[in-house]
Structures are given as structure tokens and as C-alpha cells.
Amino acid sequence: MRTLYLVKKAQSSERPESLLRTISAALKQFFLAKFGHDPIDSEILRGLIRSNTTRFRERTKIMPVEPFVSQFSKWNDNHILSIACLRQKSITLLALTALCRPSDIAPQAIFRRSQIIQNSDSSLTLRFFGIKNDRKREGFEVRLHKADNKKVDPVECLLTYLNKTARLTDSDGPVFLTLKQPFR
């Protein structure tokens, strides 16, 4: 029951990393003290500890951004790139800057053109709905500003992609179209 109380207390935080740290720290102490006879405690421990071991799951290392910047800096300007390359570059840059997975951004049913708003300061506001990071399932907005380096500017890249593919879909169509005809 003490674990359930700590979990509820930790869930009051809006920051997922705070929630994870709080729960992990609390459960580690309980685990070390041979705590976990409560069925709820046991289930939580199973989620945090690898199967057939007593070692806690470790966080993966943060992926460095430099290789992407280096790679995209070698590419041609956005208006010269093919739609396929521009799509790949846009999805990658959006995933890095919006802190989402590419699988959250690319699906046609999830991310629509009507969810992108151009602001007067040349930034973009993206509205995401139904993705895994959305704990409350209410959707959330991410504001992207232009980058100094045009080769890795997510705003410039996405706008170029949208302009190149505008004739292939309607104003509420998917942001990222399939690469094979018929484009949807």
C-alpha cells in the first residue's frame, strides 16, 4: 500500500522524468528491503525489473544529434531534394525537435495538415493527438522555431515538404504521404 501511495503522489507531477525517478527510487528501496508482497507492489516491480533477474531496467543513453546534423548538412537544399528524401528529413527533424518518435509523426491517421499552424513569427505550432507520450490523452502543442542552419531547420524542411506535396492531397490530408501512388 505504501508503494501505491508513492505512485499516486508521483503522478501529480506533469514531468514524466520526475514520475519515473520518484517511482524508481521508491521501488528500489522497497525491493532492497524485500518489500513487494502486496500484489500491486509485485506487479510494479515486474514492470521495472528485467525478467529472470533482480537488476532494475536502466535508461537508454541519449541519442546524439550531431550525426543527423552532419548527415543533413551534406544533403542538397530542401527545394532540390526528392519528395522521398524530404519526407525522411522532415520526419527525422520533427522527431528530434518535437521529442516524439517517428512512428508518432508519420502515420496518416494521426498527424494531419490541419494540425499545423503557421505563426506570424515564422514558427510553426504542431498539434499532436493520440501519441504514446500524451499521458492525459488530451493532445498537446509543440512550437517549432526556425533554426539558424537552413540545412537542419525543421520549419523550413516541413514547409518545403508541404508545398511540394500540396497538389497530391487536400488541406486536411495527412502530413506525410505514402511514397507509392496513389499518394494518400
Secondary structure, DSSP 8 states (H G I E B T S, - for coil): -HHHHHHHHHHT-S-HHHHHHHHHHHHHHHHHTT---SHHHHHHHHHHB-TTSS-B--------SHHHHHHHHHS--TTTS-HHHHHHHHHHHHHHHHT--HHHHS-TTT-BGGGEEE-TTS-EEEEE-S-TT-TTSS-EEEEE---SSGGG-HHHHHHHHHHHHGGGS-TTSBSS--SSSS--
